[in-house]
Amino acid sequence: MNVQHRLSRIQLVNWGTFNGYFDLAVPSSGLLLTGPSGSGKSSLLDAMASVLVHQRWLSYNAAAQEGGRADQSRSLATYVRGAYKRRANEESGEVDVEFMRHGATWSAVGLTYDDGQSHPTSLIRLILLLAIIMPPSHAAAGCMSSESVPHSTQLRHGTLVIHMTVIASGAGF
């Protein structure tokens, strides 16, 4: 007998502008995401993609991509940090980003699937950002290397990103 799994629950902790714990039941009849620009529709889809798609092929905010150009303003780190505002710095001409979470922080995304036989399965991605303290001269010179970091981690912009995906029998966090 073939068993089909259906998404029944989405749980987020500190993902993008979803600060703290967020729990969304997905009815068996389906779910329609609507709302104004900036309300979190793409962030919710990106959270799901971060669990289901390998990091190498993951492209955040895919709905807003034009002509195959990726949205460079969204990344795993900006979602974990809770980027919520971008504005031009009049002195430097660069774009400054404001974050909800600073320093060492973490996020979690949980997707729970129901097989219709009371055997839920949850896929959970945990992401931990640890601030790396180094002299500014080292950071400016690009002295950060990923060679001494285990393969499952990534180094981006002075932050050590540790992430893992957990597959568990049960109903979420």
N, C-alpha and C positions, 0 to 999 in steps of 0.2 A: 504494500500500500504506500503510495506517495504522500508525503506530508508536506503541506505548503506552509511557509512561515509568513506572517503578516506583521508589519510594524504596528505596535500597539502603544508605545510610550517613548517620548523623547525627554531626556533629562539633561540639564546643563548646570554647571557650576562655574561662574566667572568666565563666561564665553562672550567676548565682545562687550556690548552694552547690557547684556543680561548679567547684572551684578548679583552675586549670591546664588541661591538655588532657584531653579526654574523647572517646573514639571508640566509636561503637556501630554495629555492622553490623546491617542489617535483612535477615533471611533472606527469600528469595523465598516461603517458605511463610507468612510473616506474623510479627507481633510482638505479644506481650501484655505490657503494663506492669502489674506488680503490686508491692505493697509497702506497708509501714505508712505512716501519716500522717507527712508530713515527709520522706519518702525521695526526693522529687524527681520524682515522676510528672507533676504539674502543671507544674513548672518545665521539664521536657523538652518537654511539649506547648506551653507558652508560647514556648519558644525556636523551635520550628518555626513557630508562628503569627507570630512577629516577622519571619520571612523571607517568609512567604506572604501576610500580610494587611497592607494599607496602615495606617499608624499611626493614621489618622483613625477607622478601624473596629475597631482592635485593642482587645480587652478581656482583660486578663490574669486568669488563674485562673478561667476561665469555668465550670469544673466546680463551683466553690463558690458561684456566684452564686444568690441566692434572689430570686424575684419581680422579676427584671430589675435588681437592684441590683448595681452593679459593685464588685469588691474594690478599694478605694481604697489598700490597703496595698502593692499590687504595681504597679510601673511599670518602664519601661525602665531608669531610673536605679537603682532598687533591685536589679534583676537584675544590672546591670553592677557595682554596688558590692558585691554579695553579701550582701544583708540576710539575717540568719539568726536574729535574736532580737529580740522585741518585749517590752517590759515597761513597766509603769506607773511613772512617776517620782513618788514619794510627795510630793516637795516642790512640784512644779508641777502635778501631776495629769495631765500629758500623757504620751503614749506615746513612749518612747525606743526607737530602733532601733539595733542593733549591726550593723556591716558588716565583712566580711572584707577589703575593699579600700578604701583611702583615697587622697585626692589624685587626681592625674591617673591614669586607668586605662583599660583597653579590654576589650572582649569581641568574640568572633566566633562566629557560628553558621553552620555549613555543612550543606547538604542536598544529597546526591548522588543523582541519578536515573540509572537504567540503562535503556536502550532495547532491551535484549536483543540488540543487534548490536555490542557492544563500543564504543559511543560514549557514555560517561558525560557528564552535564551537571551542574554544581554551581551551586547558588544559595548565595551567601555574603553574610551581612550583617556588616559591621564597624561597631562602635560605639566611639567614643572620647569619654571624658569628660575635659574639661579644667577644673580648678578655676579659678574667676575670683576674683581678689583685689580686694576693694573695701572701702572704709571701712564699718564696721558701720552708720553713720548712713545711707549710701546704700542699703544692702540693706534696712534697716528701713523706709525711706521708699519702697521699691518703685521705685528709680531704674533698675533693670535693664530694658532695652528690647530687644525682638527686632527692632526696625526696622532696625538697622544690621548685622544678622547675615544671611548668605545664606539663602535660602528653605529649603535642605535641612537647616538646623540648627534646634534648638529650645533655648530657655532654660528651665530649671526649677530653682528653689531654689538660685540661686547657682552653677550648674554649666552650662557650655556643652556641649551634647550634639551631637556630629557623628556622623552615621550615613550609611551608603551600602549599597546592595545591588549585588552584583557577580554577573553571570551569566557563567560561564566553561565552556569545553569542557575537561573533565578530571575527575579523581577527587578533588576536595577541596583541602584546604590544602596 
